[in-house]
Amino acid sequence: MRLLILGGTTEASVLADAIAGRADIAAVLSLAGRTRSPAPSPIPTRIGGFGGAEGLSAYLDAEHIDAVVDATHPFAAQMSRHAAEACRAAKLPLLIFTRPPWERQSGDRWIDVATMEEAARTLGDIPRNVFLTQGRLQLGAFAGARHHRYIVRAIERPDKIDALPRHRLILARGPFRFADEEALMRAESIEFLVSKNSGGEATYAKIEAARNLGLPVVMVRRPAKPDVERTTRLEEVLAWLDTHRAAP
Ligand SMILES: NC(=O)c1ccc[n+]([C@@H]2O[C@H](COP(=O)([O-])OP(=O)(O)OC[C@H]3O[C@@H](n4cnc5c(N)ncnc54)[C@H](OP(=O)(O)O)[C@@H]3O)[C@@H](O)[C@H]2O)c1
């Protein structure tokens, strides 16, 4: 079986680890190329966009792909849309492998918003100390709210960081620990945390720390993903692969 895994996430890495070395599955992991030094993978990797849904269709055909697992990030809506379109056209099985969203718990002070622009507006007119953890690609949304002081945490330096006159940049990759998150928020006198509802363990400590400190979290909802079969469990992905591998 020739399998394409659309990655850039922990789920994609976990799946790659689980099928590496299997003689019955020839898998390739696809990354968008956003991270300059991605973590090494035990299966062959290709890097860069396909050129829209048409480009992906051409790739699926040229590489004789039999099935696709979309393990992109919950906020990577465009790639998932293209995968759904291309797989539908080629009549290929497609499974979304994703993590559940975080759920609000007692003590959480979440302000739910739909977009990063809405998140920036929600911070209000009074200058605040804001902890931005939503990733370097969506920093531009805060360029219109220059009166706040931002603690920006990202894996790599955001291109648009200088649009924020008062900021401190922290370059770091998760997982993060609760005690460290709480200490950072205290030390920087944080008044708002901005986060995407990414889900997963690696970055949840900031949500717990905000809860413990009684801080509001501006939580950006997930965009809609296409209506295709999905799971949050590796065992179900492996079972799905077996089903489709056995098909004539
Ligand atoms: N968005 C996030 O918050 C976030 C967080 C962590 C990791 N990531 C990962 O970073 C990547 C890009 O995210 P995004 O939000 O920019 O996605 P996006 O908006 O859905 O995708 C934008 C374009 O990037 C290319 N692309 C995205 N994922 C790709 C993949 N796995 N392999 C090849 N090309 C890919 C595609 O280009 P073409 O149209 O040219 O094919 C796609 O149309 C994804 O792989 C995602 O899993 C995203």
The ligand as a Tripos MOL2 file, in Angstrom:
@<TRIPOS>MOLECULE
LIG
   48    52     1     0     0
SMALL
NO_CHARGES

@<TRIPOS>ATOM
      1 N1         -1.8830   26.2730   11.3550 N.am      1 LIG1
      2 C1         -1.3270   25.9240   12.4870 C.2       1 LIG1
      3 O1         -1.6840   26.4290   13.5620 O.2       1 LIG1
      4 C2         -0.2630   24.8750   12.5380 C.ar      1 LIG1
      5 C3          0.3420   24.5380   13.7670 C.ar      1 LIG1
      6 C4          1.2990   23.5170   13.8090 C.ar      1 LIG1
      7 C5          1.6300   22.8680   12.6470 C.ar      1 LIG1
      8 N2          1.0360   23.2190   11.4740 N.ar      1 LIG1
      9 C6          1.4200   22.5000   10.2550 C.3       1 LIG1
     10 O2          2.0110   23.4280    9.3840 O.3       1 LIG1
     11 C7          1.5890   23.1780    8.0530 C.3       1 LIG1
     12 C8          1.0290   24.4280    7.4210 C.3       1 LIG1
     13 O3         -0.0750   24.8920    8.1570 O.3       1 LIG1
     14 P1         -1.0230   26.0060    7.5640 P.3       1 LIG1
     15 O4         -1.8960   26.4860    8.6610 O.co2     1 LIG1
     16 O5         -0.2520   26.9750    6.7270 O.co2     1 LIG1
     17 O6         -1.9120   25.0920    6.5740 O.3       1 LIG1
     18 P2         -2.9920   25.5120    5.4740 P.3       1 LIG1
     19 O7         -3.3260   26.9430    5.5820 O.co2     1 LIG1
     20 O8         -4.0750   24.5150    5.5340 O.co2     1 LIG1
     21 O9         -2.1700   25.2180    4.1470 O.3       1 LIG1
     22 C9         -1.6240   26.2340    3.3260 C.3       1 LIG1
     23 C10        -0.8680   25.5710    2.2100 C.3       1 LIG1
     24 O10         0.3320   24.9900    2.7060 O.3       1 LIG1
     25 C11         0.6060   23.7710    2.0090 C.3       1 LIG1
     26 N3          0.5810   22.6880    2.9720 N.ar      1 LIG1
     27 C12         0.0040   22.6570    4.2040 C.ar      1 LIG1
     28 N4          0.2320   21.4850    4.8090 N.ar      1 LIG1
     29 C13         0.9950   20.7650    3.9630 C.ar      1 LIG1
     30 C14         1.5730   19.4740    4.0280 C.ar      1 LIG1
     31 N5          1.4410   18.7000    5.1240 N.pl3     1 LIG1
     32 N6          2.2900   19.0450    2.9660 N.ar      1 LIG1
     33 C15         2.4520   19.8250    1.8650 C.ar      1 LIG1
     34 N7          1.9270   21.0700    1.7490 N.ar      1 LIG1
     35 C16         1.2140   21.5200    2.7810 C.ar      1 LIG1
     36 C17        -0.4590   23.6320    0.9500 C.3       1 LIG1
     37 O11         0.0630   24.2910   -0.1910 O.3       1 LIG1
     38 P3         -0.4120   23.9040   -1.6910 P.3       1 LIG1
     39 O12        -1.7600   24.5030   -1.8500 O.co2     1 LIG1
     40 O13         0.6430   24.5050   -2.5430 O.co2     1 LIG1
     41 O14        -0.4240   22.4010   -1.7570 O.co2     1 LIG1
     42 C18        -1.6020   24.3990    1.5540 C.3       1 LIG1
     43 O15        -2.5380   24.8430    0.6060 O.3       1 LIG1
     44 C19         0.5980   22.0410    8.1130 C.3       1 LIG1
     45 O16         1.2740   20.8820    7.6520 O.3       1 LIG1
     46 C20         0.1930   21.9270    9.5260 C.3       1 LIG1
     47 O17        -0.0760   20.6140    9.9310 O.3       1 LIG1
     48 C21         0.1120   24.2120   11.4140 C.ar      1 LIG1
@<TRIPOS>BOND
     1     1     2 1
     2     2     3 2
     3     2     4 1
     4     4     5 ar
     5     4    48 ar
     6     5     6 ar
     7     6     7 ar
     8     7     8 ar
     9     8     9 1
    10     8    48 ar
    11     9    10 1
    12     9    46 1
    13    10    11 1
    14    11    12 1
    15    11    44 1
    16    12    13 1
    17    13    14 1
    18    14    15 2
    19    14    16 1
    20    14    17 1
    21    17    18 1
    22    18    19 2
    23    18    20 1
    24    18    21 1
    25    21    22 1
    26    22    23 1
    27    23    24 1
    28    23    42 1
    29    24    25 1
    30    25    26 1
    31    25    36 1
    32    26    27 ar
    33    26    35 ar
    34    27    28 ar
    35    28    29 ar
    36    29    30 ar
    37    29    35 ar
    38    30    31 1
    39    30    32 ar
    40    32    33 ar
    41    33    34 ar
    42    34    35 ar
    43    36    37 1
    44    36    42 1
    45    37    38 1
    46    38    39 2
    47    38    40 1
    48    38    41 1
    49    42    43 1
    50    44    45 1
    51    44    46 1
    52    46    47 1
@<TRIPOS>SUBSTRUCTURE
     1 LIG1         1 GROUP 0 **** ****
